[in-house]
Amino acid sequence: MSSVISQISVWGNGLALRLTKPMAKTAGVVEGTPVRVTVEPGRIVIEAETEPTFDEMLAAFDPVKHGGELMADAPRGVEAFA
């Protein structure tokens, strides 16, 4: 992990932090990358929000919570199949 001193600047009606190209490359972010910002007193954490991999989704699958029928109701109307 690397650390640099940077400065918060005014940007419109808000504040901004500029990332240098080397910082962005190290973090693996580009323009448009979604990020999660966590704020605590005296601390701001910015993390790239990545899509879960297929293996991560499978690991998070709970058959009790996610298994079974999506709609446990009886078929209605013309969508019922014989």
C-alpha positions as CSV (number, residue, x, y, z in Angstrom):
1,M,0.0,0.0,0.0
2,S,1.3,3.4,-0.9
3,S,0.5,6.7,0.7
4,V,0.7,10.3,-0.6
5,I,-0.3,13.7,0.7
6,S,-3.0,15.3,-1.4
7,Q,-5.3,18.2,-1.0
8,I,-9.1,18.7,-1.1
9,S,-10.2,21.4,-3.6
10,V,-13.4,23.2,-4.3
11,W,-15.4,21.9,-7.2
12,G,-18.6,23.7,-7.9
13,N,-20.7,23.7,-4.7
14,G,-18.8,20.7,-3.3
15,L,-15.3,19.4,-2.6
16,A,-13.1,17.1,-4.7
17,L,-10.0,15.0,-4.4
18,R,-8.0,14.6,-7.6
19,L,-6.4,11.2,-8.2
20,T,-3.1,11.2,-10.2
21,K,-2.8,8.6,-13.1
22,P,-0.3,6.5,-11.0
23,M,-2.8,6.5,-8.1
24,A,-5.7,5.5,-10.3
25,K,-3.7,2.8,-12.0
26,T,-2.5,1.3,-8.7
27,A,-6.1,1.3,-7.5
28,G,-7.4,-0.2,-10.7
29,V,-9.9,2.6,-11.4
30,V,-10.7,4.5,-14.6
31,E,-13.3,7.2,-15.4
32,G,-16.7,5.8,-14.6
33,T,-15.6,3.2,-12.1
34,P,-18.2,2.9,-9.4
35,V,-16.8,3.5,-5.9
36,R,-18.1,3.1,-2.4
37,V,-17.3,6.0,-0.1
38,T,-17.3,5.4,3.7
39,V,-17.0,8.4,5.9
40,E,-16.1,8.5,9.6
41,P,-15.0,11.4,11.7
42,G,-11.5,12.3,10.4
43,R,-11.5,9.4,7.9
44,I,-12.7,9.0,4.3
45,V,-12.3,5.6,2.6
46,I,-12.8,5.2,-1.2
47,E,-13.0,1.6,-2.5
48,A,-13.7,0.5,-6.1
49,E,-17.0,-1.3,-6.2
50,T,-16.4,-4.4,-8.3
51,E,-18.9,-6.9,-9.7
52,P,-18.9,-10.2,-7.9
53,T,-17.3,-13.1,-9.7
54,F,-19.4,-16.2,-10.5
55,D,-17.5,-18.1,-7.8
56,E,-18.3,-15.3,-5.3
57,M,-21.9,-15.5,-6.2
58,L,-22.0,-19.3,-5.8
59,A,-20.2,-19.0,-2.4
60,A,-22.9,-16.5,-1.3
61,F,-25.8,-18.8,-2.4
62,D,-27.9,-20.1,0.5
63,P,-30.3,-22.8,-0.7
64,V,-32.5,-22.3,2.3
65,K,-32.9,-18.6,1.6
66,H,-32.7,-18.7,-2.2
67,G,-34.0,-22.2,-3.1
68,G,-37.5,-23.3,-3.9
69,E,-40.2,-21.7,-6.0
70,L,-40.0,-18.0,-6.7
71,M,-43.8,-17.7,-6.4
72,A,-45.3,-20.3,-4.2
73,D,-48.8,-19.3,-5.4
74,A,-51.0,-21.4,-7.7
75,P,-50.9,-20.6,-11.4
76,R,-53.5,-18.0,-12.5
77,G,-54.9,-17.1,-15.9
78,V,-53.6,-18.0,-19.3
79,E,-50.0,-18.6,-18.1
80,A,-50.9,-22.0,-16.6
81,F,-49.4,-24.9,-18.7
82,A,-50.9,-28.3,-18.9
